Amino acid sequence: MSGAKPSVLVVDDKENMLKLFARILGDAYAVTTAPDGVQALALLSARTFDVVVTDIQMPGADGFTVLREVKRRAPDTEVVLVTAYASIPKAVEAIKEGAYDYLSKPFDPDEVALVVARALERQRQRRDAQGLAARVARMPDFHGLRGTSPALRKTHALLAQVAARDLTVVLTGETGTGKELAARALHRESPRRDKPFVAVNCGALPAELVESELFGHAKGAFTGATGAKAGLFEEAHGGTLFLDEVGDLPLPVQVKLNRALQEKEIRRVGTTTPVTVDVRVVAATHRDLAHEVAAGRFREDLYYRLEGVTVRMPALRERREDIPLLAMHFLAGANRPELEGFTPQALQALTAAPWPGNVRQLQNAVARAAAVAAGPRITPEDLPPELTTPSARASAAPGPLPAEALAKQPYREAVDRVRDAVSRDYLTALMQEFSGNVTHAAERAGMERESLHRLLKRYGVRTEDFKRGD
């Protein structure tokens, strides 16, 4: 039922301890008590609880028996073990058996409340990760271009529409946005899918070799040409030639490329014999070709020859709703199966980062974080520093989406987005006013200091960012 309190089962063979736990937890949670492990097992066979707090030393079924039965029946339930005999080996054993935490008597009431709250937070994070993993599994995958955002869906639709038409396509967009993936998608969706797909980065070729690489050469055409060689146009015959960073081609080669596109034939370097080629050209560039034409660095005739259809690949910051999904997808390929996912703060940092390197940078950031992560989930501390600095967060802090974009999301996701943005802004302003002093800020907010700490951690607002220097 919506708004129901989280359920906690407390198991202890001493009545005074049951009453103490009920008094500590009763306001915030729906508490059920059991006077021994046997009755606890009976309750567990009938229903599940969010958290089980159980004494270890009990007659009949002890706390470890209860722990094992909980994990067998309801692995999602968190278990906290309590004992009057503080023991490091027992604590280690409990954690290995799946317990969330370990308390020793006598304990502080605030410590109990905090441990239960943290256990519930861990459970919520795990459920969120499971939900995110399910969304990743359902995420549309257009030949490697993954995402659910309106911007990417629009790109998918345009690529699918033009793929079957044998037109030259220019892919524009920033570095790392997936232009080669888009080119391969065009090829695989086209009638040429069974023919070669040949890719070349024009900017990576030495200027003196570009023409030979594209069009081939005859034996003896230049020093070192010990035999005839077919160029990439001939290799791609019948298929697709992907010219990445076409804006970097030297002007003399641009002339010959324009002629090849117009005449559908090429001439190898060192020969005048034409070779007919049947190639669909897909070009890509991060440059503004119209500006390059105006500056005299790109030929106008080639510009218009290439511009059959232009498809702009959206930057990652334009589709931030895809970032958590992509991060989980990349984590799945990081060869760290023991990692459960990301903490909410880490996902928030990823979503808020500016991403000048786009999807490629995100993939590298996740790989690095997975390599250094020590806990079950990736934390902000595991992420590259450039993603978590105050300047990075300020440059791209996520706010509420425009109403039109919100309406395209599920209701709960849209409301959560607005709520999170308002909460983050409030906490940031609060910390700014009190220079990072949590005690004074908690008094203003009308909440306990520990509660404010949890909120600050949840929304990634760091008190050290607001402390004044000496």
Sequence and secondary structure as in RCSB ss.txt:
>XXXX:A:sequence
MSGAKPSVLVVDDKENMLKLFARILGDAYAVTTAPDGVQALALLSARTFDVVVTDIQMPGADGFTVLREVKRRAP
DTEVVLVTAYASIPKAVEAIKEGAYDYLSKPFDPDEVALVVARALERQRQRRDAQGLAARVARMPDFHGLRGTSP
ALRKTHALLAQVAARDLTVVLTGETGTGKELAARALHRESPRRDKPFVAVNCGALPAELVESELFGHAKGAFTGA
TGAKAGLFEEAHGGTLFLDEVGDLPLPVQVKLNRALQEKEIRRVGTTTPVTVDVRVVAATHRDLAHEVAAGRFRE
DLYYRLEGVTVRMPALRERREDIPLLAMHFLAGANRPELEGFTPQALQALTAAPWPGNVRQLQNAVARAAAVAAG
PRITPEDLPPELTTPSARASAAPGPLPAEALAKQPYREAVDRVRDAVSRDYLTALMQEFSGNVTHAAERAGMERE
SLHRLLKRYGVRTEDFKRGD
>XXXX:A:secstr
 TT   EEEEE S HHHHHHHHHHHTTTSEEEEESSHHHHHHHHHH   SEEEEESS SSS HHHHHHHHHHH T
TSEEEEEESS  HHHHHHHHHHT SEEEESS  HHHHHHHHHHHHHHHHHHHHHHHHHHHHHHS EETTEE  SH
HHHHHHHHHHHHHTS   EEEE  TTS HHHHHHHHHHTSTTTTS EEEEEGGGS TTTHHHHHHEE TTSSTT 
 S EE HHHHTTTSEEEEETGGGS HHHHHHHHHHHHHSEEE BT   EEE   EEEEEESS HHHHHHTTSS H
HHHHHH SEEEE   GGG GGGHHHHHHHHHHTSS TT  EE HHHHHHHHHS  TTHHHHHHHHHHHHHHH  S
SEE GGGS GGGTSHHHHHHH      HHHHTTS HHHHHHHHHHHHHHHHHHHHHHHTTT HHHHHHHHTS HH
HHHHHHHHTT  GGGT    
